[in-house]
Amino acid sequence: MKYLFPIILLIITLTSCKKEDAVDQAAKDAEIIQKYISDNNLTAIASGTGLYYVVQDPGIGASCNASSNVKVKYKGYFTSGEVFDESPAAGVTFNLSNVIKGWTEGIPYFKEGGSGILLIPSSLGYGASGNSSIPANTVLVFDVELLDVL
């Protein structure tokens, strides 16, 4: 019993630290995204989740939703401009429920034939874990074109 209180206190402390870290990271990401928008003279729309998007062409075809199968042409890069991934010219097909949250949320802002830019905070990308080519807590930028809603 005498060890129960210190253990509970430790759990509460660690849990609150993680929440504070997430809030701090969200603020850093927002600052990075807003600077990128300013530096590149973009007219971006904030979604309210941390995602910003730029509609270059809204498209006129079919709409999609978070669980649609879509074909997208894209280029992914860091705010430094360094490209980390790019689709073939013909695009790639996938279900929006099987990709990063920033894509699940962002792609439906375009109709078929539409294009634009997604500015994705780390929490909607690869988060604190990162992945093999993307460091932890990294803001991602994607040029996207919604080729087809399947």
Backbone as CSV, one residue per row, in Angstrom:
resi,resn,N_x,N_y,N_z,CA_x,CA_y,CA_z,C_x,C_y,C_z
1,MET,0.808,-1.193,0.000,0.000,0.000,0.000,0.858,1.267,0.000
2,LYS,1.999,1.225,0.705,2.799,2.439,0.799,3.412,2.827,-0.551
3,TYR,3.478,1.889,-1.519,4.021,2.197,-2.832,2.943,2.619,-3.827
4,LEU,1.702,2.437,-3.484,0.611,2.731,-4.395,0.531,4.221,-4.722
5,PHE,0.614,5.093,-3.736,0.514,6.527,-3.985,1.630,7.030,-4.900
6,PRO,2.908,6.676,-4.660,3.970,7.140,-5.565,3.778,6.637,-6.996
7,ILE,3.269,5.426,-7.145,3.044,4.886,-8.488,1.933,5.669,-9.189
8,ILE,0.858,5.937,-8.487,-0.247,6.714,-9.060,0.235,8.116,-9.430
9,LEU,1.021,8.736,-8.558,1.558,10.068,-8.825,2.448,10.050,-10.071
10,LEU,3.265,9.034,-10.220,4.137,8.904,-11.381,3.308,8.765,-12.653
11,ILE,2.266,7.962,-12.622,1.402,7.772,-13.787,0.734,9.081,-14.180
12,ILE,0.227,9.808,-13.209,-0.419,11.093,-13.485,0.582,12.074,-14.080
13,THR,1.779,12.108,-13.533,2.813,13.016,-14.027,3.187,12.679,-15.466
14,LEU,3.407,11.406,-15.760,3.771,11.001,-17.113,2.654,11.285,-18.095
15,THR,1.424,11.032,-17.702,0.284,11.292,-18.569,0.152,12.771,-18.861
16,SER,0.296,13.621,-17.856,0.171,15.060,-18.086,1.328,15.588,-18.915
17,CYS,2.517,15.010,-18.782,3.659,15.416,-19.593,3.399,15.111,-21.063
18,LYS,2.821,13.957,-21.348,2.517,13.601,-22.730,1.511,14.572,-23.323
19,LYS,0.504,14.962,-22.554,-0.492,15.916,-23.045,0.164,17.267,-23.300
20,GLU,1.034,17.704,-22.381,1.738,18.971,-22.560,2.640,18.910,-23.782
21,ASP,3.335,17.790,-23.977,4.198,17.626,-25.141,3.386,17.733,-26.428
22,ALA,2.205,17.116,-26.449,1.348,17.163,-27.634,0.881,18.590,-27.904
23,VAL,0.533,19.320,-26.858,0.107,20.717,-27.019,1.278,21.554,-27.520
24,ASP,2.459,21.363,-26.935,3.649,22.096,-27.371,3.955,21.792,-28.839
25,GLN,3.861,20.522,-29.233,4.149,20.137,-30.612,3.124,20.731,-31.564
26,ALA,1.867,20.746,-31.177,0.821,21.338,-32.016,1.105,22.822,-32.246
27,ALA,1.542,23.517,-31.205,1.874,24.943,-31.333,3.080,25.138,-32.253
28,LYS,4.094,24.288,-32.124,5.273,24.372,-32.996,4.878,24.123,-34.443
29,ASP,4.062,23.087,-34.655,3.619,22.762,-36.013,2.840,23.921,-36.621
30,ALA,1.945,24.520,-35.838,1.146,25.651,-36.330,2.052,26.805,-36.743
31,GLU,3.061,27.063,-35.938,4.005,28.143,-36.251,4.762,27.839,-37.544
32,ILE,5.213,26.609,-37.711,5.934,26.197,-38.922,5.039,26.336,-40.146
33,ILE,3.800,25.867,-40.027,2.865,25.925,-41.154,2.549,27.379,-41.512
34,GLN,2.293,28.202,-40.522,1.956,29.602,-40.798,3.131,30.347,-41.439
35,LYS,4.344,30.028,-41.013,5.531,30.629,-41.636,5.655,30.168,-43.084
36,TYR,5.418,28.886,-43.324,5.493,28.346,-44.689,4.456,29.041,-45.583
37,ILE,3.256,29.210,-45.072,2.192,29.887,-45.821,2.615,31.312,-46.159
38,SER,3.140,32.024,-45.178,3.581,33.399,-45.372,4.748,33.476,-46.358
39,ASP,5.767,32.641,-46.152,6.963,32.662,-47.000,6.646,32.333,-48.454
40,ASN,5.592,31.534,-48.680,5.249,31.100,-50.029,4.024,31.821,-50.596
41,ASN,3.581,32.864,-49.899,2.444,33.683,-50.346,1.230,32.836,-50.720
42,LEU,0.896,31.889,-49.856,-0.241,31.011,-50.104,-1.504,31.565,-49.447
43,THR,-2.625,31.273,-50.039,-3.919,31.566,-49.428,-4.458,30.223,-48.956
44,ALA,-4.247,29.951,-47.693,-4.597,28.643,-47.131,-5.798,28.753,-46.212
45,ILE,-6.512,27.651,-46.123,-7.685,27.560,-45.260,-7.343,26.615,-44.108
46,ALA,-7.637,27.042,-42.895,-7.429,26.195,-41.713,-8.673,25.341,-41.510
47,SER,-8.467,24.053,-41.303,-9.612,23.152,-41.134,-10.120,23.104,-39.699
48,GLY,-9.281,23.526,-38.765,-9.657,23.466,-37.358,-8.992,22.315,-36.614
49,THR,-8.379,21.402,-37.342,-7.689,20.272,-36.715,-6.176,20.444,-36.736
50,GLY,-5.716,21.548,-37.321,-4.287,21.769,-37.513,-3.912,21.681,-38.981
51,LEU,-4.760,21.029,-39.769,-4.539,20.913,-41.208,-4.859,22.240,-41.885
52,TYR,-4.018,22.626,-42.840,-4.298,23.756,-43.717,-4.303,23.218,-45.135
53,TYR,-5.143,23.798,-45.975,-5.170,23.360,-47.364,-5.334,24.562,-48.285
54,VAL,-4.791,24.400,-49.490,-4.854,25.421,-50.524,-5.560,24.782,-51.711
55,VAL,-6.646,25.384,-52.146,-7.361,24.886,-53.315,-6.869,25.659,-54.533
56,GLN,-6.133,24.964,-55.400,-5.681,25.589,-56.643,-6.730,25.404,-57.730
57,ASP,-7.360,24.229,-57.729,-8.463,23.918,-58.643,-9.414,23.025,-57.850
58,PRO,-10.644,23.458,-57.604,-11.553,22.653,-56.780,-12.010,21.362,-57.452
59,GLY,-11.903,21.297,-58.777,-12.391,20.136,-59.516,-13.878,20.262,-59.778
60,ILE,-14.376,19.472,-60.718,-15.796,19.541,-61.066,-16.437,18.154,-61.087
61,GLY,-15.640,17.143,-60.798,-16.156,15.780,-60.839,-16.784,15.347,-59.531
62,ALA,-16.759,14.047,-59.307,-17.356,13.446,-58.122,-16.627,13.863,-56.851
63,SER,-17.373,13.905,-55.765,-16.805,14.167,-54.440,-16.417,12.841,-53.799
64,CYS,-15.532,12.910,-52.824,-15.163,11.712,-52.073,-15.357,11.984,-50.592
65,ASN,-15.248,10.936,-49.779,-15.325,11.092,-48.328,-14.188,10.299,-47.695
66,ALA,-14.141,10.291,-46.392,-13.027,9.693,-45.644,-12.876,8.193,-45.849
67,SER,-13.858,7.541,-46.464,-13.737,6.092,-46.691,-13.775,5.736,-48.176
68,SER,-13.604,6.730,-49.043,-13.645,6.499,-50.494,-12.356,5.874,-51.006
69,ASN,-12.497,5.145,-52.089,-11.343,4.701,-52.867,-11.064,5.796,-53.889
70,VAL,-9.811,6.215,-53.960,-9.441,7.323,-54.828,-8.149,7.021,-55.575
71,LYS,-7.939,7.765,-56.645,-6.672,7.727,-57.370,-6.106,9.138,-57.298
72,VAL,-4.897,9.268,-56.764,-4.291,10.577,-56.502,-2.876,10.624,-57.064
73,LYS,-2.558,11.740,-57.676,-1.182,12.052,-58.060,-0.671,13.014,-56.993
74,TYR,0.544,12.771,-56.483,1.034,13.624,-55.391,2.549,13.734,-55.383
75,LYS,3.005,14.776,-54.681,4.427,14.927,-54.342,4.458,15.362,-52.897
76,GLY,5.209,14.649,-52.058,5.341,14.977,-50.649,6.714,15.530,-50.359
77,TYR,6.738,16.620,-49.590,8.029,17.221,-49.250,7.965,17.874,-47.877
78,PHE,9.124,18.157,-47.347,9.247,18.856,-46.075,9.139,20.356,-46.346
79,THR,8.970,21.154,-45.306,8.876,22.600,-45.493,10.176,23.190,-46.051
80,SER,11.262,22.440,-45.978,12.535,22.867,-46.572,12.523,22.732,-48.090
81,GLY,11.523,22.008,-48.627,11.439,21.762,-50.067,11.972,20.399,-50.471
82,GLU,12.625,19.710,-49.532,13.181,18.384,-49.836,12.047,17.371,-50.056
83,VAL,12.039,16.757,-51.242,11.013,15.782,-51.592,11.334,14.452,-50.923
84,PHE,10.322,13.850,-50.268,10.522,12.545,-49.647,9.718,11.443,-50.326
85,ASP,8.741,11.805,-51.156,7.940,10.796,-51.850,7.206,11.452,-53.008
86,GLU,6.964,10.665,-54.059,6.229,11.175,-55.208,5.577,10.007,-55.924
87,SER,4.362,10.199,-56.344,3.645,9.145,-57.066,4.105,9.120,-58.515
88,PRO,3.816,8.017,-59.208,4.026,8.023,-60.658,3.058,9.038,-61.295
89,ALA,3.325,9.445,-62.508,2.470,10.422,-63.198,1.027,9.945,-63.296
90,ALA,0.822,8.632,-63.377,-0.530,8.071,-63.489,-1.255,8.056,-62.149
91,GLY,-0.554,8.364,-61.061,-1.166,8.375,-59.733,-1.174,7.015,-59.074
92,VAL,-1.688,6.969,-57.862,-1.818,5.723,-57.101,-3.242,5.630,-56.555
93,THR,-3.704,4.405,-56.391,-5.055,4.159,-55.904,-4.993,3.623,-54.485
94,PHE,-5.870,4.119,-53.628,-5.926,3.659,-52.238,-7.258,4.061,-51.628
95,ASN,-7.536,3.514,-50.468,-8.719,3.891,-49.707,-8.301,4.959,-48.706
96,LEU,-9.064,6.030,-48.610,-8.698,7.141,-47.727,-8.683,6.775,-46.249
97,SER,-9.305,5.658,-45.889,-9.264,5.254,-44.481,-7.954,4.537,-44.146
98,ASN,-7.112,4.287,-45.160,-5.860,3.547,-44.945,-4.605,4.405,-45.078
99,VAL,-4.764,5.716,-45.001,-3.619,6.620,-45.145,-3.515,7.522,-43.919
100,ILE,-2.531,8.386,-43.902,-2.380,9.289,-42.755,-3.626,10.163,-42.605
101,LYS,-3.878,10.584,-41.386,-5.090,11.358,-41.077,-5.185,12.647,-41.890
102,GLY,-4.058,13.252,-42.178,-4.063,14.487,-42.967,-4.615,14.287,-44.362
103,TRP,-4.367,13.110,-44.943,-4.930,12.785,-46.261,-6.400,12.408,-46.136
104,THR,-6.729,11.638,-45.117,-8.124,11.232,-44.914,-9.006,12.460,-44.787
105,GLU,-8.516,13.458,-44.083,-9.265,14.695,-43.915,-9.138,15.613,-45.119
106,GLY,-7.946,15.736,-45.681,-7.664,16.752,-46.692,-8.120,16.462,-48.107
107,ILE,-7.974,15.237,-48.567,-8.339,14.910,-49.950,-9.816,15.216,-50.241
108,PRO,-10.750,14.955,-49.317,-12.153,15.274,-49.609,-12.471,16.765,-49.796
109,TYR,-11.524,17.658,-49.557,-11.753,19.068,-49.856,-11.733,19.334,-51.362
110,PHE,-11.321,18.340,-52.141,-11.250,18.475,-53.596,-12.253,17.532,-54.252
111,LYS,-12.774,17.961,-55.391,-13.591,17.073,-56.210,-12.679,16.459,-57.263
112,GLU,-13.178,15.441,-57.914,-12.430,14.787,-58.979,-11.928,15.846,-59.972
113,GLY,-10.653,15.768,-60.305,-10.046,16.750,-61.197,-9.446,17.934,-60.454
114,GLY,-9.683,18.017,-59.155,-9.178,19.124,-58.354,-7.742,18.936,-57.920
115,SER,-7.118,20.044,-57.550,-5.733,19.973,-57.086,-5.457,21.074,-56.073
116,GLY,-4.404,20.864,-55.308,-4.019,21.851,-54.316,-2.881,21.368,-53.445
117,ILE,-2.780,21.989,-52.296,-1.688,21.710,-51.358,-2.288,21.370,-49.995
118,LEU,-1.762,20.328,-49.376,-2.116,19.979,-47.996,-0.911,20.273,-47.121
119,LEU,-1.114,21.042,-46.057,-0.068,21.332,-45.077,-0.470,20.592,-43.809
120,ILE,0.256,19.537,-43.513,-0.175,18.569,-42.506,0.698,18.635,-41.255
121,PRO,0.085,18.956,-40.109,0.856,18.951,-38.857,1.256,17.520,-38.509
122,SER,2.267,17.388,-37.693,2.783,16.055,-37.375,1.728,15.136,-36.765
123,SER,0.794,15.701,-36.000,-0.232,14.868,-35.370,-1.159,14.208,-36.385
124,LEU,-1.253,14.773,-37.586,-2.084,14.187,-38.642,-1.229,13.477,-39.687
125,GLY,0.078,13.424,-39.411,1.017,12.737,-40.295,1.545,11.491,-39.606
126,TYR,2.838,11.504,-39.315,3.468,10.339,-38.689,3.778,10.548,-37.211
127,GLY,3.355,11.690,-36.663,3.425,11.927,-35.227,4.810,11.849,-34.625
128,ALA,4.831,11.486,-33.358,6.073,11.409,-32.589,6.919,10.202,-32.978
129,SER,6.354,9.286,-33.741,7.085,8.088,-34.156,7.862,8.305,-35.444
130,GLY,7.308,9.114,-36.357,7.917,9.248,-37.669,7.764,7.948,-38.432
131,ASN,8.502,7.803,-39.502,8.602,6.531,-40.215,9.989,6.469,-40.832
132,SER,10.257,5.514,-41.646,11.632,5.301,-42.104,12.267,6.524,-42.769
133,SER,11.517,7.279,-43.548,12.104,8.430,-44.239,11.636,9.776,-43.682
134,ILE,10.749,9.744,-42.685,10.199,10.982,-42.136,10.508,11.051,-40.640
135,PRO,11.254,12.076,-40.230,11.581,12.203,-38.808,10.331,12.433,-37.948
136,ALA,10.441,12.117,-36.694,9.352,12.341,-35.734,8.986,13.823,-35.709
137,ASN,7.704,14.096,-35.448,7.193,15.465,-35.274,7.522,16.390,-36.448
138,THR,7.277,15.892,-37.654,7.592,16.659,-38.853,6.328,17.111,-39.565
139,VAL,6.268,18.400,-39.899,5.198,18.941,-40.737,5.442,18.454,-42.163
140,LEU,4.369,18.043,-42.824,4.463,17.536,-44.188,3.675,18.434,-45.136
141,VAL,4.191,18.566,-46.351,3.518,19.332,-47.396,3.299,18.397,-48.580
142,PHE,2.089,18.402,-49.108,1.781,17.569,-50.273,1.107,18.399,-51.347
143,ASP,1.632,18.312,-52.558,0.912,18.779,-53.742,0.055,17.581,-54.146
144,VAL,-1.241,17.771,-54.259,-2.134,16.653,-54.584,-3.042,17.002,-55.755
145,GLU,-3.383,15.983,-56.520,-4.363,16.101,-57.580,-5.274,14.878,-57.475
146,LEU,-6.541,15.087,-57.263,-7.505,13.996,-57.167,-7.913,13.611,-58.586
147,LEU,-7.350,12.515,-59.069,-7.571,12.088,-60.446,-8.906,11.385,-60.630
148,ASP,-9.272,10.570,-59.642,-10.464,9.749,-59.817,-11.038,9.347,-58.462
149,VAL,-12.354,9.331,-58.359,-13.056,8.768,-57.213,-13.643,7.475,-57.719
150,LEU,-13.222,6.373,-57.144,-13.596,5.049,-57.666,-14.830,4.472,-56.994
